[in-house]
Structures are given as structure tokens and as C-alpha cells.
Amino acid sequence: MISYRNDAGAPQDPSGMLRYGLTEWQDLAATVRYAIGHGARQLLLVGYSMGGAIVASFLERSPLGARVAGAILDSPMTDLSRAVDHGASRQTLPLVGLPLPQSLTDVAKWIAGWRYGVDWRSLDYLKGAAKLQALILLFQGTADTKVPAATSDELARIAPDVTYIQVTDADHLDSWNLDPAPYDRAVQAFVGRVLRSSAA
């Protein structure tokens, strides 16, 4: 498990904010360089939620991404804009109780882009998914309240080699908790496949 910017004991991002993989991938790249420099021959990355965004960003942006044989992603935040839309769609307007209109969410995202420098297009890691070289094991709960399952569906369609496990009724990062044994078996089988592919 690695630390990355803004974690306790790690350097602060110049903005002081999380960047959802946009800058944190560089901290993962430093870890990969360290591992390779200390004799690592096979690399398998694991990312949960925003960690999945960091892994995806690293695989798309870093030349070291080619050294990664496999990645395990659980409820990865592969498109922050759609995750914000997903969360907002679950909210209601105060007093009247009507659903929050998408137009209000769009305005809030525009303000965030202007005020905090959020580049929403740069936080969409699905647009480069077709070029990913690593084998991917992807877990996604169908009842995820944080990350829309549709983004994982799209990743599974676009990326070249994805083993996709949808867990019915699982909320965000709840796939293992709901049914640990099949989850563990899938991870073990995937790790074996990565090892065999790296040895070939």
C-alpha cells in the first residue's frame, strides 16, 4: 500500500486538494520505479475507488504502464464527472423534495472547474481505455451509490482484456463484504493468469 500526495507524511499537492488521479499517478510511478529498481520482475496493481482512478491514470500516462502485467480494480472512479452526476441524481431539492435537476449539477460542476481548476475531461479515464495493455480484473456492485456501474460496464467493453465481475446489490466497495469466497477465488485465479502471462 502506497502513500500519495496529501496523505499523512506525504507531500501536499500544490492545490492542497485531491486530483482524482490527475497528479497522484506520478506517486504511483515513483513506487513502480522503486519496485523495479529493487528487483521486481512482475507488477500487478490494485486500486479501489479513487485508487482505481490513480491506476487508470498511471496506465494511460506513464511509460512505465507497459511494465504492468495486471490490475485489479474495485469500483474504480474512471470518470469523475459521471460519478458527480450519479451522486447528484440521488439528491433532492430542499423543502420541495423534487429530484435535483441535471442543469443545477452542470452549473455546480462549471463553478468547480472555474474556482478549483477542475478539468473534467482530463478526469475521464475511459477515453484511453482501449489502449490499456494490462490484464484487468474488475469488480463492480450493481447498487453502487458513489460510482455509476455504467462506467465499469463501459470499461469492460472498451479495454482489451477485462474479467468483469458484477456483484448484484453490492454498494460502493462492498463486493467482497457481500460474498467473500467468490471474490477471493476470482482474485486467486486472476493472479495465477497474470503470473502465467508474464512468464510466457
Phi, psi and omega in degrees: 000132184252157169263151175220171189313141184080352172289159177301127179085352179258158179298152177279143168295143180307329180280342185077006184238162170293144180241012172053043176098342185297324176244331185296338180301332180294329177289323174294320177300320178296322178294317179296317177300318178299313181298314180296319179294341179252024169098002179296130179252334180232132183240130175229122182258148178232130180222128177251131175055245179296331175301327175295324176295319180295316178298313180298317179298316178299313182297327180279325191259332188265138173299337179288349178303330179293342180276351184271122181277328183204160178218135174253121182239131178238117181049051186289140178273082186273351177209100185299321181301314180290330176293320177296315178301318181298313179295318181294327182294345180267358183261160176235157177289137178301149177073309184273337176074009179280155179300145177295123182289145180301327180299324178291321176296318179299319178295317179298321178292323178297317179297317179298320178298317181287314186286319187247004178070032179281118176260094188301323182295325180287346180258017174255100183271000178284332185294338178253008187295332182294341182264359182295135182261337184285147169293144183232133168252121188238123174251138178210126175280140182284344181249029182295123181268352182255316182243125180293131179302333181300330180288324175289323175304317182292318177301317180296327179284323190274313185294147188296323186218091182238129167264111189252122179241109176268131182249111184299130175070007178280135175276188184301124179058029184250006185297317180292316182300324184289325182202083189296321188298310178297324178300309181299319179297319180296319179296315181298316179296320181294315179300318177300319179294319179297316179298318180292319181292326180287329181282339184290000000 
